[in-house]
Amino acid sequence: MTAVLEPTLSYSSSIPRAHVHRAAICEVFLTDIICESYPQFRLGVQLPRVHSYYSDHNIDLDSVRVGPAPAAEVLDATITAEKRRGADIVGITLAMTLALDGSAAAPP
């Protein structure tokens, strides 16, 4: 019998801030990343309970209500364009969808 393990996202800690070009650890929301099939990725994120994102976008308000614990957010991202300098990738454009506790909060 062959077992297939589905990778699950971890929310145990944030990634090093240098990986996301942030000066303050409190600005790092990314906790994990799984490359399901390039150029598609699934990311674990933990957004702060109060953030300007919630008022800057037309999102489902029920999905962003503050609960007793941080929400388990999943960000599905697809690379739609790459910026190259020679052979090096120096930038990317992403199409993203955010789900909070299984509810779509920020559709593309």
Backbone atoms as SQL, in Angstrom:
CREATE TABLE atoms (id INTEGER PRIMARY KEY, chain TEXT, resi INTEGER, resn TEXT, atom TEXT, x REAL, y REAL, z REAL);
INSERT INTO atoms VALUES
  (1, 'A', 1, 'MET', 'N', 0.842, -1.174, 0.000),
  (2, 'A', 1, 'MET', 'CA', 0.000, 0.000, 0.000),
  (3, 'A', 1, 'MET', 'C', 0.893, 1.244, 0.000),
  (4, 'A', 2, 'THR', 'N', 0.548, 2.212, -0.825),
  (5, 'A', 2, 'THR', 'CA', 1.297, 3.453, -0.914),
  (6, 'A', 2, 'THR', 'C', 0.492, 4.576, -0.292),
  (7, 'A', 3, 'ALA', 'N', 1.120, 5.309, 0.619),
  (8, 'A', 3, 'ALA', 'CA', 0.458, 6.440, 1.262),
  (9, 'A', 3, 'ALA', 'C', 0.898, 7.724, 0.581),
  (10, 'A', 4, 'VAL', 'N', -0.052, 8.593, 0.345),
  (11, 'A', 4, 'VAL', 'CA', 0.247, 9.903, -0.221),
  (12, 'A', 4, 'VAL', 'C', -0.025, 10.936, 0.855),
  (13, 'A', 5, 'LEU', 'N', 0.994, 11.685, 1.203),
  (14, 'A', 5, 'LEU', 'CA', 0.841, 12.708, 2.228),
  (15, 'A', 5, 'LEU', 'C', 0.531, 14.047, 1.583),
  (16, 'A', 6, 'GLU', 'N', -0.531, 14.669, 2.028),
  (17, 'A', 6, 'GLU', 'CA', -0.882, 16.001, 1.571),
  (18, 'A', 6, 'GLU', 'C', -0.158, 16.996, 2.472),
  (19, 'A', 7, 'PRO', 'N', 0.639, 17.874, 1.902),
  (20, 'A', 7, 'PRO', 'CA', 1.311, 18.850, 2.758),
  (21, 'A', 7, 'PRO', 'C', 0.297, 19.805, 3.381),
  (22, 'A', 8, 'THR', 'N', 0.506, 20.133, 4.634),
  (23, 'A', 8, 'THR', 'CA', -0.373, 21.072, 5.319),
  (24, 'A', 8, 'THR', 'C', 0.437, 22.304, 5.708),
  (25, 'A', 9, 'LEU', 'N', -0.226, 23.423, 5.736),
  (26, 'A', 9, 'LEU', 'CA', 0.430, 24.669, 6.094),
  (27, 'A', 9, 'LEU', 'C', 0.630, 24.761, 7.599),
  (28, 'A', 10, 'SER', 'N', 1.746, 25.352, 7.986),
  (29, 'A', 10, 'SER', 'CA', 2.050, 25.560, 9.394),
  (30, 'A', 10, 'SER', 'C', 1.814, 27.027, 9.750),
  (31, 'A', 11, 'TYR', 'N', 1.315, 27.250, 10.933),
  (32, 'A', 11, 'TYR', 'CA', 1.112, 28.603, 11.433),
  (33, 'A', 11, 'TYR', 'C', 1.895, 28.809, 12.728),
  (34, 'A', 12, 'SER', 'N', 2.960, 28.014, 12.926),
  (35, 'A', 12, 'SER', 'CA', 3.684, 28.030, 14.196),
  (36, 'A', 12, 'SER', 'C', 4.616, 29.222, 14.362),
  (37, 'A', 13, 'SER', 'N', 5.107, 29.788, 13.269),
  (38, 'A', 13, 'SER', 'CA', 5.965, 30.968, 13.363),
  (39, 'A', 13, 'SER', 'C', 6.016, 31.658, 12.004),
  (40, 'A', 14, 'SER', 'N', 6.433, 32.909, 12.016),
  (41, 'A', 14, 'SER', 'CA', 6.555, 33.622, 10.749),
  (42, 'A', 14, 'SER', 'C', 7.908, 33.300, 10.115),
  (43, 'A', 15, 'ILE', 'N', 7.987, 33.511, 8.816),
  (44, 'A', 15, 'ILE', 'CA', 9.246, 33.269, 8.120),
  (45, 'A', 15, 'ILE', 'C', 10.202, 34.417, 8.457),
  (46, 'A', 16, 'PRO', 'N', 11.503, 34.234, 8.227),
  (47, 'A', 16, 'PRO', 'CA', 12.443, 35.337, 8.505),
  (48, 'A', 16, 'PRO', 'C', 12.085, 36.599, 7.731),
  (49, 'A', 17, 'ARG', 'N', 12.097, 37.723, 8.415),
  (50, 'A', 17, 'ARG', 'CA', 11.661, 38.986, 7.803),
  (51, 'A', 17, 'ARG', 'C', 12.505, 39.385, 6.604),
  (52, 'A', 18, 'ALA', 'N', 13.752, 38.964, 6.541),
  (53, 'A', 18, 'ALA', 'CA', 14.610, 39.289, 5.390),
  (54, 'A', 18, 'ALA', 'C', 14.073, 38.668, 4.106),
  (55, 'A', 19, 'HIS', 'N', 13.346, 37.557, 4.220),
  (56, 'A', 19, 'HIS', 'CA', 12.794, 36.902, 3.030),
  (57, 'A', 19, 'HIS', 'C', 11.674, 37.716, 2.383),
  (58, 'A', 20, 'VAL', 'N', 11.026, 38.576, 3.161),
  (59, 'A', 20, 'VAL', 'CA', 9.922, 39.378, 2.629),
  (60, 'A', 20, 'VAL', 'C', 10.237, 40.875, 2.666),
  (61, 'A', 21, 'HIS', 'N', 11.513, 41.197, 2.853),
  (62, 'A', 21, 'HIS', 'CA', 11.988, 42.583, 2.793),
  (63, 'A', 21, 'HIS', 'C', 11.253, 43.502, 3.763),
  (64, 'A', 22, 'ARG', 'N', 11.137, 43.080, 5.012),
  (65, 'A', 22, 'ARG', 'CA', 10.490, 43.883, 6.051),
  (66, 'A', 22, 'ARG', 'C', 11.502, 44.171, 7.156),
  (67, 'A', 23, 'ALA', 'N', 11.420, 45.366, 7.740),
  (68, 'A', 23, 'ALA', 'CA', 12.331, 45.740, 8.816),
  (69, 'A', 23, 'ALA', 'C', 11.848, 45.221, 10.171),
  (70, 'A', 24, 'ALA', 'N', 10.529, 45.228, 10.371),
  (71, 'A', 24, 'ALA', 'CA', 9.962, 44.848, 11.666),
  (72, 'A', 24, 'ALA', 'C', 9.297, 43.475, 11.596),
  (73, 'A', 25, 'ILE', 'N', 9.526, 42.662, 12.602),
  (74, 'A', 25, 'ILE', 'CA', 8.942, 41.320, 12.649),
  (75, 'A', 25, 'ILE', 'C', 7.410, 41.395, 12.673),
  (76, 'A', 26, 'CYS', 'N', 6.851, 42.471, 13.246),
  (77, 'A', 26, 'CYS', 'CA', 5.396, 42.595, 13.315),
  (78, 'A', 26, 'CYS', 'C', 4.774, 42.831, 11.938),
  (79, 'A', 27, 'GLU', 'N', 5.604, 43.102, 10.922),
  (80, 'A', 27, 'GLU', 'CA', 5.102, 43.310, 9.565),
  (81, 'A', 27, 'GLU', 'C', 5.129, 42.028, 8.735),
  (82, 'A', 28, 'VAL', 'N', 5.601, 40.929, 9.321),
  (83, 'A', 28, 'VAL', 'CA', 5.702, 39.661, 8.590),
  (84, 'A', 28, 'VAL', 'C', 4.476, 38.824, 8.886),
  (85, 'A', 29, 'PHE', 'N', 3.646, 38.602, 7.865),
  (86, 'A', 29, 'PHE', 'CA', 2.399, 37.859, 8.025),
  (87, 'A', 29, 'PHE', 'C', 2.504, 36.436, 7.485),
  (88, 'A', 30, 'LEU', 'N', 3.520, 36.148, 6.699),
  (89, 'A', 30, 'LEU', 'CA', 3.686, 34.855, 6.053),
  (90, 'A', 30, 'LEU', 'C', 4.268, 33.837, 7.034),
  (91, 'A', 31, 'THR', 'N', 3.592, 32.679, 7.167),
  (92, 'A', 31, 'THR', 'CA', 4.064, 31.643, 8.091),
  (93, 'A', 31, 'THR', 'C', 4.597, 30.402, 7.376),
  (94, 'A', 32, 'ASP', 'N', 4.155, 30.151, 6.159),
  (95, 'A', 32, 'ASP', 'CA', 4.559, 28.930, 5.455),
  (96, 'A', 32, 'ASP', 'C', 4.229, 29.070, 3.974),
  (97, 'A', 33, 'ILE', 'N', 4.879, 28.253, 3.162),
  (98, 'A', 33, 'ILE', 'CA', 4.602, 28.243, 1.725),
  (99, 'A', 33, 'ILE', 'C', 4.785, 26.839, 1.184),
  (100, 'A', 34, 'ILE', 'N', 3.852, 26.433, 0.354),
  (101, 'A', 34, 'ILE', 'CA', 3.905, 25.127, -0.312),
  (102, 'A', 34, 'ILE', 'C', 3.751, 25.382, -1.809),
  (103, 'A', 35, 'CYS', 'N', 4.690, 24.874, -2.587),
  (104, 'A', 35, 'CYS', 'CA', 4.563, 24.972, -4.038),
  (105, 'A', 35, 'CYS', 'C', 3.839, 23.723, -4.499),
  (106, 'A', 36, 'GLU', 'N', 2.568, 23.882, -4.812),
  (107, 'A', 36, 'GLU', 'CA', 1.764, 22.736, -5.235),
  (108, 'A', 36, 'GLU', 'C', 2.131, 22.312, -6.646),
  (109, 'A', 37, 'SER', 'N', 2.287, 23.271, -7.528),
  (110, 'A', 37, 'SER', 'CA', 2.635, 23.002, -8.913),
  (111, 'A', 37, 'SER', 'C', 3.019, 24.341, -9.534),
  (112, 'A', 38, 'TYR', 'N', 4.312, 24.546, -9.758),
  (113, 'A', 38, 'TYR', 'CA', 4.768, 25.830, -10.285),
  (114, 'A', 38, 'TYR', 'C', 3.989, 26.195, -11.535),
  (115, 'A', 39, 'PRO', 'N', 3.456, 27.370, -11.615),
  (116, 'A', 39, 'PRO', 'CA', 3.681, 28.582, -10.818),
  (117, 'A', 39, 'PRO', 'C', 2.627, 28.824, -9.736),
  (118, 'A', 40, 'GLN', 'N', 1.983, 27.778, -9.218),
  (119, 'A', 40, 'GLN', 'CA', 0.945, 27.937, -8.202),
  (120, 'A', 40, 'GLN', 'C', 1.499, 27.598, -6.823),
  (121, 'A', 41, 'PHE', 'N', 1.158, 28.445, -5.847),
  (122, 'A', 41, 'PHE', 'CA', 1.640, 28.293, -4.483),
  (123, 'A', 41, 'PHE', 'C', 0.477, 28.432, -3.515),
  (124, 'A', 42, 'ARG', 'N', 0.611, 27.827, -2.371),
  (125, 'A', 42, 'ARG', 'CA', -0.341, 28.000, -1.267),
  (126, 'A', 42, 'ARG', 'C', 0.480, 28.514, -0.083),
  (127, 'A', 43, 'LEU', 'N', 0.020, 29.614, 0.507),
  (128, 'A', 43, 'LEU', 'CA', 0.756, 30.244, 1.591),
  (129, 'A', 43, 'LEU', 'C', -0.084, 30.305, 2.851),
  (130, 'A', 44, 'GLY', 'N', 0.541, 30.070, 3.972),
  (131, 'A', 44, 'GLY', 'CA', -0.098, 30.260, 5.267),
  (132, 'A', 44, 'GLY', 'C', 0.207, 31.675, 5.733),
  (133, 'A', 45, 'VAL', 'N', -0.820, 32.400, 6.128),
  (134, 'A', 45, 'VAL', 'CA', -0.634, 33.771, 6.609),
  (135, 'A', 45, 'VAL', 'C', -1.449, 33.985, 7.871),
  (136, 'A', 46, 'GLN', 'N', -0.965, 34.887, 8.691),
  (137, 'A', 46, 'GLN', 'CA', -1.715, 35.268, 9.872),
  (138, 'A', 46, 'GLN', 'C', -1.728, 36.792, 9.916),
  (139, 'A', 47, 'LEU', 'N', -2.868, 37.351, 9.509),
  (140, 'A', 47, 'LEU', 'CA', -3.001, 38.805, 9.481),
  (141, 'A', 47, 'LEU', 'C', -3.320, 39.315, 10.878),
  (142, 'A', 48, 'PRO', 'N', -2.828, 40.514, 11.205),
  (143, 'A', 48, 'PRO', 'CA', -3.180, 41.092, 12.509),
  (144, 'A', 48, 'PRO', 'C', -4.679, 41.342, 12.573),
  (145, 'A', 49, 'ARG', 'N', -5.219, 41.354, 13.774),
  (146, 'A', 49, 'ARG', 'CA', -6.665, 41.538, 13.933),
  (147, 'A', 49, 'ARG', 'C', -7.127, 42.903, 13.454),
  (148, 'A', 50, 'VAL', 'N', -6.263, 43.893, 13.531),
  (149, 'A', 50, 'VAL', 'CA', -6.585, 45.225, 13.040),
  (150, 'A', 50, 'VAL', 'C', -5.543, 45.572, 11.988),
  (151, 'A', 51, 'HIS', 'N', -6.006, 45.821, 10.776),
  (152, 'A', 51, 'HIS', 'CA', -5.086, 46.125, 9.682),
  (153, 'A', 51, 'HIS', 'C', -5.841, 46.952, 8.640),
  (154, 'A', 52, 'SER', 'N', -5.128, 47.854, 7.984),
  (155, 'A', 52, 'SER', 'CA', -5.770, 48.712, 6.987),
  (156, 'A', 52, 'SER', 'C', -6.326, 47.914, 5.823),
  (157, 'A', 53, 'TYR', 'N', -5.811, 46.700, 5.587),
  (158, 'A', 53, 'TYR', 'CA', -6.305, 45.870, 4.479),
  (159, 'A', 53, 'TYR', 'C', -7.819, 45.674, 4.576),
  (160, 'A', 54, 'TYR', 'N', -8.319, 45.501, 5.793),
  (161, 'A', 54, 'TYR', 'CA', -9.734, 45.205, 5.968),
  (162, 'A', 54, 'TYR', 'C', -10.635, 46.342, 5.499),
  (163, 'A', 55, 'SER', 'N', -10.158, 47.571, 5.588),
  (164, 'A', 55, 'SER', 'CA', -10.982, 48.697, 5.151),
  (165, 'A', 55, 'SER', 'C', -10.624, 49.179, 3.755),
  (166, 'A', 56, 'ASP', 'N', -9.501, 48.732, 3.223),
  (167, 'A', 56, 'ASP', 'CA', -9.063, 49.167, 1.891),
  (168, 'A', 56, 'ASP', 'C', -9.672, 48.360, 0.761),
  (169, 'A', 57, 'HIS', 'N', -10.292, 47.242, 1.065),
  (170, 'A', 57, 'HIS', 'CA', -10.807, 46.360, 0.030),
  (171, 'A', 57, 'HIS', 'C', -12.282, 46.051, 0.271),
  (172, 'A', 58, 'ASN', 'N', -12.987, 45.780, -0.795),
  (173, 'A', 58, 'ASN', 'CA', -14.390, 45.398, -0.705),
  (174, 'A', 58, 'ASN', 'C', -14.436, 43.887, -0.468),
  (175, 'A', 59, 'ILE', 'N', -14.436, 43.480, 0.795),
  (176, 'A', 59, 'ILE', 'CA', -14.398, 42.055, 1.147),
  (177, 'A', 59, 'ILE', 'C', -15.606, 41.673, 1.973),
  (178, 'A', 60, 'ASP', 'N', -15.824, 40.366, 2.092),
  (179, 'A', 60, 'ASP', 'CA', -16.929, 39.812, 2.870),
  (180, 'A', 60, 'ASP', 'C', -16.676, 40.095, 4.355),
  (181, 'A', 61, 'LEU', 'N', -17.463, 40.993, 4.961),
  (182, 'A', 61, 'LEU', 'CA', -17.222, 41.398, 6.342),
  (183, 'A', 61, 'LEU', 'C', -17.367, 40.253, 7.335),
  (184, 'A', 62, 'ASP', 'N', -18.248, 39.283, 7.058),
  (185, 'A', 62, 'ASP', 'CA', -18.380, 38.143, 7.973),
  (186, 'A', 62, 'ASP', 'C', -17.089, 37.348, 8.050),
  (187, 'A', 63, 'SER', 'N', -16.342, 37.308, 6.968),
  (188, 'A', 63, 'SER', 'CA', -15.118, 36.508, 6.961),
  (189, 'A', 63, 'SER', 'C', -13.982, 37.180, 7.718),
  (190, 'A', 64, 'VAL', 'N', -14.080, 38.475, 7.999),
  (191, 'A', 64, 'VAL', 'CA', -12.995, 39.162, 8.705),
  (192, 'A', 64, 'VAL', 'C', -13.372, 39.597, 10.113),
  (193, 'A', 65, 'ARG', 'N', -14.480, 39.084, 10.623),
  (194, 'A', 65, 'ARG', 'CA', -14.856, 39.406, 12.001),
  (195, 'A', 65, 'ARG', 'C', -13.816, 38.849, 12.958),
  (196, 'A', 66, 'VAL', 'N', -13.519, 39.635, 13.989),
  (197, 'A', 66, 'VAL', 'CA', -12.526, 39.223, 14.984),
  (198, 'A', 66, 'VAL', 'C', -13.115, 38.136, 15.865),
  (199, 'A', 67, 'GLY', 'N', -12.395, 37.031, 15.973),
  (200, 'A', 67, 'GLY', 'CA', -12.818, 35.918, 16.806),
  (201, 'A', 67, 'GLY', 'C', -11.933, 35.787, 18.028),
  (202, 'A', 68, 'PRO', 'N', -12.092, 34.700, 18.774),
  (203, 'A', 68, 'PRO', 'CA', -11.319, 34.520, 20.003),
  (204, 'A', 68, 'PRO', 'C', -9.858, 34.151, 19.755),
  (205, 'A', 69, 'ALA', 'N', -9.521, 33.756, 18.532),
  (206, 'A', 69, 'ALA', 'CA', -8.138, 33.365, 18.204),
  (207, 'A', 69, 'ALA', 'C', -7.811, 33.856, 16.804),
  (208, 'A', 70, 'PRO', 'N', -6.526, 33.973, 16.491),
  (209, 'A', 70, 'PRO', 'CA', -6.164, 34.365, 15.129),
  (210, 'A', 70, 'PRO', 'C', -6.728, 33.382, 14.110),
  (211, 'A', 71, 'ALA', 'N', -7.141, 33.916, 12.983),
  (212, 'A', 71, 'ALA', 'CA', -7.707, 33.072, 11.926),
  (213, 'A', 71, 'ALA', 'C', -6.603, 32.342, 11.176),
  (214, 'A', 72, 'ALA', 'N', -6.942, 31.175, 10.652),
  (215, 'A', 72, 'ALA', 'CA', -6.031, 30.416, 9.794),
  (216, 'A', 72, 'ALA', 'C', -6.304, 30.850, 8.367),
  (217, 'A', 73, 'GLU', 'N', -5.445, 31.707, 7.845),
  (218, 'A', 73, 'GLU', 'CA', -5.645, 32.235, 6.507),
  (219, 'A', 73, 'GLU', 'C', -4.823, 31.450, 5.497),
  (220, 'A', 74, 'VAL', 'N', -5.411, 31.256, 4.328),
  (221, 'A', 74, 'VAL', 'CA', -4.721, 30.580, 3.232),
  (222, 'A', 74, 'VAL', 'C', -4.738, 31.523, 2.042),
  (223, 'A', 75, 'LEU', 'N', -3.570, 31.773, 1.515),
  (224, 'A', 75, 'LEU', 'CA', -3.422, 32.639, 0.358),
  (225, 'A', 75, 'LEU', 'C', -3.000, 31.764, -0.817),
  (226, 'A', 76, 'ASP', 'N', -3.874, 31.655, -1.816),
  (227, 'A', 76, 'ASP', 'CA', -3.532, 30.931, -3.032),
  (228, 'A', 76, 'ASP', 'C', -2.973, 31.937, -4.023),
  (229, 'A', 77, 'ALA', 'N', -1.768, 31.670, -4.525),
  (230, 'A', 77, 'ALA', 'CA', -1.096, 32.608, -5.421),
  (231, 'A', 77, 'ALA', 'C', -0.600, 31.895, -6.667),
  (232, 'A', 78, 'THR', 'N', -0.694, 32.603, -7.787),
  (233, 'A', 78, 'THR', 'CA', -0.176, 32.104, -9.056),
  (234, 'A', 78, 'THR', 'C', 0.705, 33.192, -9.657),
  (235, 'A', 79, 'ILE', 'N', 1.910, 32.819, -10.035),
  (236, 'A', 79, 'ILE', 'CA', 2.799, 33.762, -10.704),
  (237, 'A', 79, 'ILE', 'C', 2.281, 33.968, -12.118),
  (238, 'A', 80, 'THR', 'N', 1.972, 35.219, -12.451),
  (239, 'A', 80, 'THR', 'CA', 1.446, 35.523, -13.782),
  (240, 'A', 80, 'THR', 'C', 2.483, 36.186, -14.678),
  (241, 'A', 81, 'ALA', 'N', 3.550, 36.717, -14.071),
  (242, 'A', 81, 'ALA', 'CA', 4.623, 37.327, -14.857),
  (243, 'A', 81, 'ALA', 'C', 5.902, 37.344, -14.029),
  (244, 'A', 82, 'GLU', 'N', 7.033, 37.231, -14.718),
  (245, 'A', 82, 'GLU', 'CA', 8.340, 37.307, -14.069),
  (246, 'A', 82, 'GLU', 'C', 9.145, 38.440, -14.699),
  (247, 'A', 83, 'LYS', 'N', 9.835, 39.202, -13.857),
  (248, 'A', 83, 'LYS', 'CA', 10.738, 40.236, -14.346),
  (249, 'A', 83, 'LYS', 'C', 12.147, 39.696, -14.182),
  (250, 'A', 84, 'ARG', 'N', 12.895, 39.695, -15.251),
  (251, 'A', 84, 'ARG', 'CA', 14.250, 39.131, -15.236),
  (252, 'A', 84, 'ARG', 'C', 15.296, 40.201, -15.512),
  (253, 'A', 85, 'ARG', 'N', 16.442, 39.998, -14.914),
  (254, 'A', 85, 'ARG', 'CA', 17.638, 40.778, -15.208),
  (255, 'A', 85, 'ARG', 'C', 18.697, 39.747, -15.567),
  (256, 'A', 86, 'GLY', 'N', 18.884, 39.574, -16.863),
  (257, 'A', 86, 'GLY', 'CA', 19.743, 38.491, -17.315),
  (258, 'A', 86, 'GLY', 'C', 19.052, 37.175, -17.029),
  (259, 'A', 87, 'ALA', 'N', 19.751, 36.262, -16.387),
  (260, 'A', 87, 'ALA', 'CA', 19.175, 34.965, -16.037),
  (261, 'A', 87, 'ALA', 'C', 18.455, 34.985, -14.689),
  (262, 'A', 88, 'ASP', 'N', 18.587, 36.089, -13.939),
  (263, 'A', 88, 'ASP', 'CA', 18.014, 36.167, -12.592),
  (264, 'A', 88, 'ASP', 'C', 16.592, 36.699, -12.611),
  (265, 'A', 89, 'ILE', 'N', 15.722, 36.096, -11.813),
  (266, 'A', 89, 'ILE', 'CA', 14.374, 36.618, -11.597),
  (267, 'A', 89, 'ILE', 'C', 14.488, 37.670, -10.501),
  (268, 'A', 90, 'VAL', 'N', 14.102, 38.903, -10.804),
  (269, 'A', 90, 'VAL', 'CA', 14.231, 40.000, -9.845),
  (270, 'A', 90, 'VAL', 'C', 12.877, 40.534, -9.379),
  (271, 'A', 91, 'GLY', 'N', 11.802, 40.007, -9.941),
  (272, 'A', 91, 'GLY', 'CA', 10.470, 40.424, -9.528),
  (273, 'A', 91, 'GLY', 'C', 9.425, 39.506, -10.130),
  (274, 'A', 92, 'ILE', 'N', 8.265, 39.467, -9.498),
  (275, 'A', 92, 'ILE', 'CA', 7.161, 38.654, -10.001),
  (276, 'A', 92, 'ILE', 'C', 5.852, 39.412, -9.827),
  (277, 'A', 93, 'THR', 'N', 4.866, 39.053, -10.631),
  (278, 'A', 93, 'THR', 'CA', 3.494, 39.535, -10.480),
  (279, 'A', 93, 'THR', 'C', 2.648, 38.337, -10.089),
  (280, 'A', 94, 'LEU', 'N', 1.798, 38.516, -9.085),
  (281, 'A', 94, 'LEU', 'CA', 0.973, 37.430, -8.568),
  (282, 'A', 94, 'LEU', 'C', -0.513, 37.726, -8.716),
  (283, 'A', 95, 'ALA', 'N', -1.287, 36.696, -8.989),
  (284, 'A', 95, 'ALA', 'CA', -2.743, 36.735, -8.858),
  (285, 'A', 95, 'ALA', 'C', -3.047, 35.949, -7.585),
  (286, 'A', 96, 'MET', 'N', -3.792, 36.566, -6.649),
  (287, 'A', 96, 'MET', 'CA', -3.974, 35.937, -5.341),
  (288, 'A', 96, 'MET', 'C', -5.435, 35.918, -4.911),
  (289, 'A', 97, 'THR', 'N', -5.773, 34.911, -4.098),
  (290, 'A', 97, 'THR', 'CA', -7.077, 34.781, -3.461),
  (291, 'A', 97, 'THR', 'C', -6.822, 34.466, -1.994),
  (292, 'A', 98, 'LEU', 'N', -7.502, 35.158, -1.094),
  (293, 'A', 98, 'LEU', 'CA', -7.331, 34.957, 0.331),
  (294, 'A', 98, 'LEU', 'C', -8.576, 34.324, 0.939),
  (295, 'A', 99, 'ALA', 'N', -8.385, 33.261, 1.703),
  (296, 'A', 99, 'ALA', 'CA', -9.490, 32.633, 2.433),
  (297, 'A', 99, 'ALA', 'C', -9.163, 32.675, 3.922),
  (298, 'A', 100, 'LEU', 'N', -10.137, 33.107, 4.720),
  (299, 'A', 100, 'LEU', 'CA', -9.995, 33.159, 6.173),
  (300, 'A', 100, 'LEU', 'C', -10.901, 32.111, 6.780),
  (301, 'A', 101, 'ASP', 'N', -10.298, 31.160, 7.482),
  (302, 'A', 101, 'ASP', 'CA', -11.052, 30.056, 8.078),
  (303, 'A', 101, 'ASP', 'C', -11.993, 29.404, 7.080),
  (304, 'A', 102, 'GLY', 'N', -11.539, 29.270, 5.838),
  (305, 'A', 102, 'GLY', 'CA', -12.314, 28.586, 4.810),
  (306, 'A', 102, 'GLY', 'C', -13.288, 29.447, 4.034),
  (307, 'A', 103, 'SER', 'N', -13.458, 30.717, 4.434),
  (308, 'A', 103, 'SER', 'CA', -14.369, 31.617, 3.724),
  (309, 'A', 103, 'SER', 'C', -13.576, 32.559, 2.837),
  (310, 'A', 104, 'ALA', 'N', -14.024, 32.748, 1.596),
  (311, 'A', 104, 'ALA', 'CA', -13.344, 33.667, 0.684),
  (312, 'A', 104, 'ALA', 'C', -13.444, 35.082, 1.244),
  (313, 'A', 105, 'ALA', 'N', -12.299, 35.694, 1.471),
  (314, 'A', 105, 'ALA', 'CA', -12.277, 37.044, 2.037),
  (315, 'A', 105, 'ALA', 'C', -11.805, 38.066, 1.019),
  (316, 'A', 106, 'ALA', 'N', -10.956, 37.657, 0.111),
  (317, 'A', 106, 'ALA', 'CA', -10.439, 38.580, -0.903),
  (318, 'A', 106, 'ALA', 'C', -10.283, 37.829, -2.199),
  (319, 'A', 107, 'PRO', 'N', -11.360, 37.753, -2.984),
  (320, 'A', 107, 'PRO', 'CA', -11.273, 37.073, -4.268),
  (321, 'A', 107, 'PRO', 'C', -10.417, 37.875, -5.228),
  (322, 'A', 108, 'PRO', 'N', -9.958, 37.238, -6.314),
  (323, 'A', 108, 'PRO', 'CA', -9.083, 37.944, -7.256),
  (324, 'A', 108, 'PRO', 'C', -9.796, 39.105, -7.937);
